[in-house]
């Protein structure tokens, strides 16, 4: 149960009425015309028709005619720093793409990372994301406080945020993909991760910032970093995140180095469990899916990035049927240049219909659930966010569906998922306005455009100098 909110006789209220509502609760309750009442940072009531009479301290009353209200979107996998290396290596598979870009990424510094985080967060928030996540695993020596820069950018934008403090300690000379100068030592990676948890993690119900332990991938970290990383996470009471089963090449790599496939390797190092989620999971056999279901291990599905890097089609319908928690991820914007999660609702549905289940793979409501409640499950926050229910945190989005782009589609959920990207009339995070009239209210969009362009150009010059 959610902790009780502030006294309801003193808290300020926002009332939204006359809107279609998709609650994404356990019963997929929907209202053709209903109301949502926000009290402070909590959802106070959701239901059909007008809001209850006699509400006190109503500071804003919104007519939601022509809109659909949903839970805010939850992003479960991203690499913010890649915002300043978009549009490069556009015709590469994953391993070739990584080899091409690692030398550039290894030259990032704190101002670059801050600007890239601002760009990534702004794009997601403007498109309906209320909970963001960043897997940051590149920590060049002397680059500054990268974790602090990313967390600061999330705080300025106003979104709820999980930083997966990543790491790499297997360089090229040890059989890994990244160049040696791009990796940390085992001791440095563990110490840096522990410091980030101690400094920034908030375990409370309404936390705005949480930290996860996140060694990068089997081909960029040692077995010892995985094992000790899992021990660190469980000692500190935080979640675990990494990349898994993304490509055929990764499976071959694991079999050659470890004598087993990725899922068995992860299980041998303590990396399956209800406190773990993995990105991609494209190449999973029946046994792998059963292991994830048995242990409650979650998946961040990144359909656009998987297509961009020709990784394949993840077996999302089979995962869902087996009971695997699945959310959606943008992934880094060097492999998904749009950087926007609403696109992933549509692409998850369409791409999965190219797989074995065809038109029965996913429907519009399943896609919306992946992007909301599924993401909350994967991040371990389904008690607080991901659906519109009394007592949950007030993270919600009003999508405008009465323009010519959507108005002839009778079903608002179908309009949102199948249609063009819908404008966001209002986005609330923790009861506070982050987007109004399809524009961010917390940060200057034009200033972010300038700073991200300047830092991208500066990084390109440094990389060119070798």
C-alpha positions as CSV (number, residue, x, y, z in Angstrom):
1,X,0.0,0.0,0.0
2,X,1.1,3.5,-0.7
3,X,2.1,5.7,2.2
4,X,-0.5,8.2,3.1
5,X,-0.3,11.5,1.4
6,X,-0.4,14.9,3.1
7,X,-3.6,16.0,4.9
8,X,-6.3,16.2,2.2
9,X,-7.9,19.3,3.8
10,X,-4.9,21.4,3.2
11,X,-3.3,20.0,0.0
12,X,-3.7,21.8,-3.4
13,X,-5.7,20.0,-6.0
14,X,-5.7,19.9,-9.8
15,X,-9.0,18.6,-11.4
16,X,-9.1,17.2,-15.0
17,X,-12.5,16.5,-16.4
18,X,-14.3,15.5,-19.7
19,X,-11.4,13.4,-20.9
20,X,-11.1,9.8,-22.0
21,X,-9.0,7.9,-19.5
22,X,-6.9,4.7,-19.8
23,X,-5.9,3.8,-16.3
24,X,-3.8,0.8,-17.2
25,X,-4.7,-0.8,-13.9
26,X,-5.0,-4.5,-13.4
27,X,-8.4,-4.6,-15.1
28,X,-7.4,-2.1,-17.9
29,X,-10.2,0.1,-16.7
30,X,-11.1,2.9,-19.1
31,X,-13.6,5.8,-19.2
32,X,-15.0,7.4,-22.3
33,X,-15.5,10.6,-20.3
34,X,-14.1,10.8,-16.9
35,X,-12.1,12.8,-14.3
36,X,-8.8,12.7,-12.5
37,X,-8.2,14.6,-9.3
38,X,-4.6,15.2,-8.2
39,X,-4.0,16.2,-4.6
40,X,-0.4,17.3,-4.0
41,X,1.8,14.7,-5.5
42,X,-0.8,11.9,-5.4
43,X,-3.8,10.8,-7.5
44,X,-6.8,11.3,-5.3
45,X,-9.6,9.9,-7.5
46,X,-10.2,8.6,-11.0
47,X,-13.5,7.7,-12.4
48,X,-16.4,8.3,-14.8
49,X,-18.1,11.6,-15.2
50,X,-17.4,14.8,-13.4
51,X,-15.1,15.1,-10.4
52,X,-16.7,14.8,-6.9
53,X,-18.5,17.9,-5.6
54,X,-17.1,20.0,-2.8
55,X,-13.4,19.6,-3.4
56,X,-11.4,22.2,-1.5
57,X,-8.2,24.1,-2.5
58,X,-8.7,23.5,-6.3
59,X,-5.9,25.6,-7.8
60,X,-6.6,24.5,-11.4
61,X,-9.6,23.0,-13.2
62,X,-8.9,21.6,-16.7
63,X,-11.4,20.8,-19.4
64,X,-10.0,17.6,-21.1
65,X,-12.4,17.5,-24.0
66,X,-10.7,15.9,-27.0
67,X,-7.9,14.4,-24.9
68,X,-6.8,11.0,-23.6
69,X,-5.2,10.9,-20.1
70,X,-2.8,8.0,-19.4
71,X,-0.1,7.2,-16.9
72,X,3.1,8.9,-17.8
73,X,5.4,6.9,-20.0
74,X,8.3,5.1,-18.3
75,X,11.6,4.6,-20.1
76,X,13.6,1.6,-19.0
77,X,16.8,1.8,-21.1
78,X,18.8,4.7,-22.5
79,X,22.3,6.1,-22.9
80,X,22.0,9.9,-22.6
81,X,25.5,10.8,-23.6
82,X,24.9,9.4,-27.1
83,X,22.7,12.5,-27.8
84,X,25.8,14.2,-29.1
85,X,26.9,11.4,-31.4
86,X,23.7,10.9,-33.3
87,X,23.7,10.1,-37.0
88,X,27.1,8.3,-37.0
89,X,27.8,4.7,-38.2
90,X,24.3,4.5,-39.6
91,X,24.9,1.2,-41.6
92,X,26.6,-0.9,-39.0
93,X,25.6,-3.9,-36.9
94,X,26.1,-3.7,-33.1
95,X,29.7,-4.9,-32.8
96,X,30.9,-2.8,-35.7
97,X,28.9,0.2,-34.5
98,X,30.5,-0.1,-31.0
99,X,34.0,-0.4,-32.4
100,X,33.4,2.7,-34.6
101,X,32.1,4.8,-31.7
102,X,33.9,3.8,-28.6
103,X,37.0,5.9,-29.5
104,X,34.8,9.0,-29.7
105,X,32.7,8.1,-26.6
106,X,35.9,7.6,-24.5
107,X,36.6,11.4,-24.9
108,X,33.4,12.7,-23.3
109,X,33.7,15.0,-20.3
110,X,31.3,16.6,-17.8
111,X,30.0,19.5,-19.9
112,X,29.3,17.2,-22.8
113,X,27.5,14.7,-20.6
114,X,25.4,17.4,-19.0
115,X,24.4,18.9,-22.3
116,X,23.6,15.4,-23.8
117,X,21.5,14.5,-20.7
118,X,19.6,17.7,-21.1
119,X,18.8,17.0,-24.7
120,X,17.9,13.4,-24.0
121,X,15.6,14.3,-21.1
122,X,14.0,17.2,-22.9
123,X,13.1,15.0,-25.9
124,X,11.6,12.3,-23.8
125,X,9.7,14.6,-21.4
126,X,8.2,16.6,-24.2
127,X,6.9,13.3,-25.7
128,X,5.2,12.1,-22.5
129,X,7.9,10.4,-20.5
130,X,7.5,11.1,-16.8
131,X,10.1,8.5,-15.5
132,X,13.4,8.4,-17.3
133,X,16.4,6.1,-17.0
134,X,20.0,6.4,-18.1
135,X,22.5,3.6,-18.3
136,X,25.8,5.5,-18.2
137,X,28.9,3.2,-18.4
138,X,31.6,5.4,-20.0
139,X,33.8,7.0,-17.3
140,X,37.0,8.4,-18.8
141,X,39.7,9.3,-16.4
142,X,39.6,12.9,-15.4
143,X,36.2,13.5,-17.0
144,X,34.6,15.0,-14.0
145,X,31.4,14.2,-12.0
146,X,29.4,12.5,-14.7
147,X,26.8,10.9,-12.4
148,X,26.2,14.3,-10.8
149,X,25.9,16.0,-14.1
150,X,23.2,13.5,-15.3
151,X,21.3,13.6,-12.1
152,X,21.4,17.4,-12.1
153,X,20.0,17.5,-15.6
154,X,17.1,15.2,-14.6
155,X,16.4,17.3,-11.5
156,X,16.2,20.5,-13.7
157,X,13.9,18.8,-16.2
158,X,11.6,17.7,-13.4
159,X,11.3,14.0,-14.4
160,X,11.4,11.0,-12.1
161,X,14.8,9.3,-12.7
162,X,16.8,6.1,-12.3
163,X,20.5,6.3,-13.0
164,X,22.0,2.9,-13.7
165,X,25.6,3.6,-12.8
166,X,27.4,1.6,-15.5
167,X,31.0,0.4,-15.8
168,X,33.4,-1.4,-18.1
169,X,36.6,-3.2,-17.0
170,X,37.3,-5.5,-20.0
171,X,39.2,-3.6,-22.6
172,X,40.5,-4.8,-26.0
173,X,43.7,-6.3,-24.6
174,X,41.6,-8.5,-22.4
175,X,39.3,-9.7,-25.2
176,X,36.6,-7.0,-24.9
177,X,35.3,-4.5,-27.4
178,X,36.1,-1.1,-25.9
179,X,39.6,0.4,-26.2
180,X,41.7,0.0,-23.1
181,X,41.7,3.7,-22.3
182,X,37.9,3.7,-22.2
183,X,37.5,1.2,-19.2
184,X,37.9,1.4,-15.5
185,X,39.6,-1.0,-13.1
186,X,37.5,-3.5,-11.2
187,X,38.2,-1.7,-8.0
188,X,37.5,1.7,-9.5
189,X,34.2,0.6,-11.1
190,X,32.9,-0.9,-7.8
191,X,34.1,2.1,-5.7
192,X,32.5,4.6,-8.1
193,X,29.3,2.7,-8.2
194,X,29.1,2.5,-4.4
195,X,29.8,6.2,-4.0
196,X,27.0,7.1,-6.5
197,X,24.5,4.9,-4.5
198,X,25.6,6.4,-1.2
199,X,25.4,10.0,-2.5
200,X,22.2,9.9,-4.6
201,X,19.9,6.9,-4.1
202,X,16.5,7.6,-2.5
203,X,14.6,4.5,-1.4
204,X,11.4,6.3,-0.5
205,X,8.0,5.8,-2.1
206,X,8.0,9.1,-3.9
207,X,11.7,9.2,-4.7
208,X,12.7,11.4,-7.7
209,X,16.2,9.8,-8.0
210,X,17.2,6.2,-7.6
211,X,20.4,4.3,-8.5
212,X,21.0,0.9,-10.0
213,X,24.2,-1.1,-10.4
214,X,24.9,-1.6,-14.1
215,X,28.0,-3.2,-15.5
216,X,27.7,-2.7,-19.3
217,X,27.6,-6.1,-21.0
218,X,29.3,-9.5,-21.2
219,X,31.7,-8.3,-23.8
220,X,32.9,-5.3,-21.9
221,X,33.1,-6.4,-18.3
222,X,34.8,-9.2,-16.5
223,X,33.1,-12.0,-14.7
224,X,34.4,-10.7,-11.4
225,X,32.8,-7.3,-12.0
226,X,29.4,-8.9,-12.7
227,X,29.7,-11.1,-9.5
228,X,30.9,-8.3,-7.2
229,X,28.5,-5.8,-8.8
230,X,25.5,-8.1,-8.0
231,X,26.8,-8.5,-4.4
232,X,27.2,-4.7,-4.1
233,X,23.6,-4.1,-5.4
234,X,22.1,-6.5,-3.0
235,X,24.1,-5.2,-0.1
236,X,23.0,-1.7,-0.8
237,X,19.4,-2.7,-1.6
238,X,19.3,-1.4,-5.2
239,X,18.4,-2.9,-8.6
240,X,20.7,-4.4,-11.2
241,X,20.8,-3.6,-14.9
242,X,22.8,-4.7,-18.0
243,X,22.6,-5.6,-21.7
244,X,21.7,-9.2,-22.5
245,X,21.2,-11.4,-25.5
246,X,21.2,-8.5,-27.9
247,X,22.8,-10.1,-31.0
248,X,23.9,-13.4,-32.4
249,X,27.5,-12.2,-32.1
250,X,27.0,-11.7,-28.3
251,X,25.8,-15.3,-28.0
252,X,28.8,-16.6,-29.9
253,X,31.1,-14.4,-27.8
254,X,29.7,-15.9,-24.5
255,X,29.9,-19.4,-25.7
256,X,33.5,-18.9,-26.8
257,X,34.7,-17.2,-23.7
258,X,32.5,-18.8,-21.0
259,X,31.3,-22.1,-22.6
260,X,27.6,-21.1,-22.2
261,X,25.0,-18.8,-23.6
262,X,24.3,-15.3,-22.1
263,X,21.3,-16.4,-19.9
264,X,23.2,-19.3,-18.3
265,X,26.3,-17.1,-17.9
266,X,24.2,-14.4,-16.2
267,X,22.6,-16.9,-13.9
268,X,26.1,-18.3,-12.9
269,X,27.2,-14.8,-11.8
270,X,24.0,-14.0,-9.8
271,X,22.4,-11.9,-12.5
272,X,18.9,-13.4,-12.7
273,X,16.3,-12.3,-10.2
274,X,13.3,-10.0,-9.5
275,X,15.7,-7.1,-8.8
276,X,17.3,-7.4,-12.3
277,X,16.3,-6.1,-15.7
278,X,18.2,-6.5,-18.9
279,X,18.1,-4.5,-22.1
280,X,17.2,-6.0,-25.5
281,X,17.0,-9.8,-24.9
282,X,16.5,-10.3,-28.6
283,X,18.0,-13.8,-29.0
284,X,16.2,-15.8,-26.3
285,X,15.2,-19.4,-26.6
286,X,12.4,-21.1,-24.7
287,X,14.8,-22.1,-21.9
288,X,16.0,-18.5,-21.6
289,X,12.5,-17.1,-21.4
290,X,11.5,-19.7,-18.8
291,X,14.5,-18.8,-16.7
292,X,13.5,-15.1,-16.8
293,X,9.9,-16.0,-15.9
294,X,11.0,-18.3,-13.1
295,X,13.3,-15.7,-11.5
296,X,11.2,-12.5,-12.3
297,X,14.0,-11.0,-14.3
298,X,12.7,-8.0,-16.4
299,X,13.3,-6.9,-19.9
300,X,13.7,-3.5,-21.5
301,X,12.4,-3.9,-25.1
302,X,14.0,-1.4,-27.5
303,X,12.4,-2.0,-30.9
304,X,13.7,1.0,-32.8
305,X,17.3,0.4,-31.7
306,X,17.0,-3.3,-32.4
307,X,15.9,-2.5,-35.9
308,X,18.5,0.3,-36.5
309,X,21.3,-2.1,-35.6
310,X,19.7,-5.1,-37.4
311,X,19.8,-7.1,-34.1
312,X,16.5,-8.9,-34.7
313,X,13.0,-9.1,-33.3
314,X,12.7,-9.8,-29.5
315,X,10.1,-12.5,-28.6
316,X,8.0,-10.1,-26.6
317,X,4.7,-11.9,-27.0
318,X,6.3,-15.1,-25.7
319,X,7.9,-13.3,-22.8
320,X,4.6,-11.7,-21.8
321,X,2.7,-15.0,-22.0
322,X,5.4,-16.6,-19.8
323,X,5.0,-13.8,-17.2
324,X,8.3,-12.0,-17.8
325,X,8.1,-8.3,-16.8
326,X,8.6,-6.2,-20.0
327,X,9.0,-2.4,-20.4
328,X,10.0,-0.2,-23.3
329,X,13.3,1.6,-23.8
330,X,14.5,4.3,-26.2
331,X,18.1,3.0,-26.0
332,X,21.0,5.4,-26.8
333,X,20.3,8.0,-29.4
334,X,23.3,6.9,-31.4
335,X,21.1,3.9,-32.3
336,X,17.7,5.6,-32.1
337,X,18.1,9.2,-33.3
338,X,14.6,10.3,-32.4
339,X,15.2,9.7,-28.7
340,X,11.5,9.6,-28.0
341,X,9.5,6.8,-26.3
342,X,6.1,7.4,-27.8
343,X,7.6,6.1,-31.0
344,X,8.4,2.9,-29.2
345,X,4.7,2.2,-28.4
346,X,4.0,2.1,-32.2
347,X,7.2,0.3,-33.2
348,X,6.8,-2.4,-30.5
349,X,3.4,-3.2,-31.9
350,X,4.4,-3.1,-35.6
351,X,7.7,-4.9,-35.4
352,X,6.4,-7.7,-33.2
353,X,3.7,-8.3,-35.8
354,X,6.5,-9.1,-38.2
355,X,7.4,-12.1,-36.0
356,X,6.0,-15.5,-35.5
357,X,2.7,-14.4,-33.9
358,X,1.9,-11.9,-36.8
359,X,-1.3,-9.9,-36.2
360,X,-1.9,-11.6,-32.8
361,X,1.5,-10.5,-31.4
362,X,0.5,-7.2,-29.6
363,X,-2.5,-4.9,-29.6
364,X,-2.7,-1.2,-28.8
365,X,-3.5,-1.7,-25.1
366,X,-0.7,-4.1,-24.6
367,X,1.7,-1.7,-26.2
368,X,0.5,1.1,-23.9
369,X,0.9,-1.2,-20.9
370,X,4.5,-1.9,-22.0
371,X,5.2,1.8,-22.0
372,X,3.6,2.5,-18.6
373,X,2.9,-0.2,-16.1
374,X,5.4,-2.6,-17.6
375,X,8.1,0.0,-17.3
376,X,7.2,0.6,-13.7
377,X,7.5,-3.1,-13.0
378,X,10.9,-3.3,-14.6
379,X,12.2,-0.4,-12.5
380,X,10.7,-1.9,-9.4
381,X,8.2,1.0,-8.9
382,X,4.9,-0.5,-9.9
383,X,3.5,0.2,-6.4
384,X,4.0,4.0,-7.0
385,X,3.7,4.7,-10.8
386,X,2.6,3.1,-14.1
387,X,-1.2,3.3,-13.6
388,X,-3.8,5.8,-12.7
389,X,-5.1,4.7,-9.3
390,X,-5.9,6.5,-6.0
391,X,-2.8,6.7,-3.8
392,X,-0.3,6.4,-6.6
393,X,2.0,9.3,-7.5
394,X,0.6,12.0,-9.8
395,X,2.6,11.2,-13.0
396,X,0.2,11.5,-15.9
397,X,-0.1,12.8,-19.4
398,X,-2.9,14.5,-21.4
399,X,-2.6,13.6,-25.1
400,X,-4.4,15.9,-27.6
401,X,-6.4,13.7,-30.0
402,X,-8.9,16.1,-31.5
403,X,-6.8,17.5,-34.3
404,X,-7.0,16.2,-37.9
405,X,-4.1,13.8,-37.2
406,X,-6.3,11.7,-34.8
407,X,-9.9,13.0,-34.7
408,X,-11.3,10.4,-37.2
409,X,-10.1,7.5,-35.0
410,X,-12.9,6.6,-32.6
411,X,-10.8,4.6,-30.1
412,X,-8.5,7.0,-28.3
413,X,-6.0,4.3,-27.3
414,X,-5.8,3.1,-30.9
415,X,-5.3,6.7,-31.9
416,X,-2.4,7.2,-29.5
417,X,-0.6,3.9,-30.4
418,X,-1.3,3.5,-34.1
419,X,-1.5,7.2,-35.0
420,X,1.1,9.9,-35.4
421,X,2.9,11.2,-32.4
422,X,0.2,13.0,-30.4
423,X,0.9,16.5,-28.9
424,X,1.1,16.6,-25.1
425,X,-1.2,19.2,-23.7
426,X,-0.1,18.6,-20.1
427,X,2.4,16.4,-18.3
428,X,2.5,16.2,-14.6
429,X,5.4,14.6,-12.6
430,X,4.9,14.3,-8.9
431,X,1.9,16.6,-9.4
432,X,4.1,19.4,-10.9
433,X,3.8,20.6,-14.5
434,X,6.6,19.6,-16.8
435,X,4.9,20.0,-20.2
436,X,2.2,22.5,-21.1
437,X,0.9,23.0,-24.6
438,X,3.5,20.6,-26.1
439,X,6.4,22.7,-24.7
440,X,8.6,22.1,-21.7
441,X,7.9,24.4,-18.8
442,X,11.0,23.6,-16.7
443,X,13.9,24.2,-19.2
444,X,14.7,26.3,-22.2
445,X,14.3,24.2,-25.4
446,X,16.3,26.6,-27.6
447,X,19.1,26.8,-25.1
448,X,19.4,23.0,-25.0
449,X,19.5,22.9,-28.8
450,X,22.4,25.3,-28.9
451,X,24.4,23.6,-26.1
452,X,23.9,20.1,-27.5
453,X,25.0,21.3,-31.0
454,X,28.1,23.0,-29.5
455,X,29.1,20.1,-27.4
456,X,28.6,17.6,-30.3
457,X,30.9,19.8,-32.4
458,X,33.5,20.0,-29.6
459,X,33.5,16.2,-29.2
460,X,33.8,15.7,-32.9
461,X,36.9,18.0,-33.0
462,X,38.5,16.2,-30.1
463,X,37.9,12.8,-31.6
464,X,39.3,13.9,-34.9
465,X,42.5,14.9,-33.2
466,X,42.9,11.3,-32.0
